[in-house]
């Protein structure tokens, strides 16, 4: 296995493709994780962390949609989710580039 912090940083930043394509922020990290988890040191851990985060945010978004009809709370929840999905990948990519361990709060541990 090789050390490749740039690949790990790109994997975290690839989540931002959701802003452009809608689903690329899930598919690209999934593909990178599946193809590189045995080649890049730390990719297995980072990939699972990213995919758990993406799945968790999707679940929270689905829960928020019916809440729109409950005093508009769903709109506030969707706005918070959108901000989290924009900020955390950038923050964690910076952490990885500095050699720190990234953290995604509010994440359901589906892949272990």
Beta strands, then each sheet from edge to edge (+ up, - down):
end
